[in-house]
Amino acid sequence: MAQKYISKKCHQCMAYMKLEDDKCQSCGAKVGPVNDFGIGKKHTNYWSYISAVIAIAGCGYYIWWAFFTP
C-alpha cells in the first residue's frame, strides 16, 4: 500500500514534521502515527488515569471512614 501522506502535523501546535518523527520540534509533544486527516495521534497518558482512580478510591474510603464507621 502506498503512503497517503509525506508529512504529518503536531496535534498541539499544528507544525509540520516528518512521518518518522515521534516528537514535535516546535512544542516537544509526543506524536503518534498519522491519522486520516494528516494529524499525528496523541499518546494516551495512562498515569493520569491511574492517579485519578486512586484519588477517587481514596476519597470514597475517606467518606466511608468519616461518616459510616461508628
Phi and psi restraints in degrees (value plus and minus 20) as a CYANA .aco file:
   2 ALA   PHI     -95.7   -55.7
   2 ALA   PSI     130.9   170.9
   3 GLN   PHI     -90.1   -50.1
   3 GLN   PSI     118.6   158.6
   4 LYS   PHI    -105.7   -65.7
   4 LYS   PSI     -50.4   -10.4
   5 TYR   PHI    -144.7  -104.7
   5 TYR   PSI     133.1   173.1
   6 ILE   PHI    -126.3   -86.3
   6 ILE   PSI     -32.8     7.2
   7 SER   PHI    -168.0  -128.0
   7 SER   PSI     151.1   191.1
   8 LYS   PHI    -157.3  -117.3
   8 LYS   PSI     145.4   185.4
   9 LYS   PHI    -129.1   -89.1
   9 LYS   PSI     128.6   168.6
  10 CYS   PHI     -90.6   -50.6
  10 CYS   PSI     120.9   160.9
  11 HIS   PHI     -95.3   -55.3
  11 HIS   PSI     -35.5     4.5
  12 GLN   PHI    -118.8   -78.8
  12 GLN   PSI     -71.8   -31.8
  13 CYS   PHI    -126.9   -86.9
  13 CYS   PSI     -23.0    17.0
  14 MET   PHI      41.0    81.0
  14 MET   PSI       7.8    47.8
  15 ALA   PHI    -101.4   -61.4
  15 ALA   PSI     123.5   163.5
  16 TYR   PHI     -97.0   -57.0
  16 TYR   PSI     124.7   164.7
  17 MET   PHI    -170.0  -130.0
  17 MET   PSI     150.0   190.0
  18 LYS   PHI     -90.1   -50.1
  18 LYS   PSI     136.0   176.0
  19 LEU   PHI     -84.0   -44.0
  19 LEU   PSI     -49.1    -9.1
  20 GLU   PHI     -99.2   -59.2
  20 GLU   PSI     -39.5     0.5
  21 ASP   PHI     -88.0   -48.0
  21 ASP   PSI     122.0   162.0
  22 ASP   PHI    -137.4   -97.4
  22 ASP   PSI     -17.0    23.0
  23 LYS   PHI    -160.1  -120.1
  23 LYS   PSI     114.3   154.3
  24 CYS   PHI     -92.8   -52.8
  24 CYS   PSI     115.4   155.4
  25 GLN   PHI     -95.0   -55.0
  25 GLN   PSI     -46.9    -6.9
  26 SER   PHI    -100.1   -60.1
  26 SER   PSI     -72.2   -32.2
  27 CYS   PHI    -130.7   -90.7
  27 CYS   PSI     -33.2     6.8
  28 GLY   PHI      63.4   103.4
  28 GLY   PSI      -9.8    30.2
  29 ALA   PHI     -95.4   -55.4
  29 ALA   PSI     126.2   166.2
  30 LYS   PHI     -95.2   -55.2
  30 LYS   PSI     112.8   152.8
  31 VAL   PHI    -146.1  -106.1
  31 VAL   PSI     111.4   151.4
  32 GLY   PHI    -110.2   -70.2
  32 GLY   PSI    -181.5  -141.5
  33 PRO   PHI     -86.7   -46.7
  33 PRO   PSI     139.2   179.2
  34 VAL   PHI     -93.9   -53.9
  34 VAL   PSI     122.0   162.0
  35 ASN   PHI    -115.1   -75.1
  35 ASN   PSI    -187.8  -147.8
  36 ASP   PHI     -89.2   -49.2
  36 ASP   PSI     -37.0     3.0
  37 PHE   PHI    -121.3   -81.3
  37 PHE   PSI     -17.0    23.0
  38 GLY   PHI      67.1   107.1
  38 GLY   PSI     -10.1    29.9
  39 ILE   PHI    -126.5   -86.5
  39 ILE   PSI     117.6   157.6
  40 GLY   PHI     -88.3   -48.3
  40 GLY   PSI     119.4   159.4
  41 LYS   PHI     -92.7   -52.7
  41 LYS   PSI     126.1   166.1
  42 LYS   PHI    -101.9   -61.9
  42 LYS   PSI     115.8   155.8
  43 HIS   PHI     -94.0   -54.0
  43 HIS   PSI     124.6   164.6
  44 THR   PHI    -104.5   -64.5
  44 THR   PSI     109.0   149.0
  45 ASN   PHI    -114.2   -74.2
  45 ASN   PSI      75.4   115.4
  46 TYR   PHI     -91.7   -51.7
  46 TYR   PSI     -44.8    -4.8
  47 TRP   PHI     -83.8   -43.8
  47 TRP   PSI     -54.6   -14.6
  48 SER   PHI     -88.6   -48.6
  48 SER   PSI     -56.6   -16.6
  49 TYR   PHI     -87.0   -47.0
  49 TYR   PSI     -61.8   -21.8
  50 ILE   PHI     -83.9   -43.9
  50 ILE   PSI     -64.8   -24.8
  51 SER   PHI     -87.0   -47.0
  51 SER   PSI     -54.2   -14.2
  52 ALA   PHI     -85.9   -45.9
  52 ALA   PSI     -61.1   -21.1
  53 VAL   PHI     -84.8   -44.8
  53 VAL   PSI     -61.6   -21.6
  54 ILE   PHI     -84.7   -44.7
  54 ILE   PSI     -61.2   -21.2
  55 ALA   PHI     -85.1   -45.1
  55 ALA   PSI     -61.5   -21.5
  56 ILE   PHI     -86.5   -46.5
  56 ILE   PSI     -61.3   -21.3
  57 ALA   PHI     -84.5   -44.5
  57 ALA   PSI     -61.3   -21.3
  58 GLY   PHI     -83.6   -43.6
  58 GLY   PSI     -60.5   -20.5
  59 CYS   PHI     -85.0   -45.0
  59 CYS   PSI     -62.2   -22.2
  60 GLY   PHI     -82.3   -42.3
  60 GLY   PSI     -61.6   -21.6
  61 TYR   PHI     -84.5   -44.5
  61 TYR   PSI     -61.7   -21.7
  62 TYR   PHI     -82.9   -42.9
  62 TYR   PSI     -63.9   -23.9
  63 ILE   PHI     -82.2   -42.2
  63 ILE   PSI     -63.5   -23.5
  64 TRP   PHI     -81.6   -41.6
  64 TRP   PSI     -66.1   -26.1
  65 TRP   PHI     -86.8   -46.8
  65 TRP   PSI     -60.8   -20.8
  66 ALA   PHI     -96.2   -56.2
  66 ALA   PSI     -53.1   -13.1
  67 PHE   PHI    -134.4   -94.4
  67 PHE   PSI     -40.0     0.0
  68 PHE   PHI    -137.4   -97.4
  68 PHE   PSI     -19.7    20.3
  69 THR   PHI    -119.8   -79.8
  69 THR   PSI     123.1   163.1
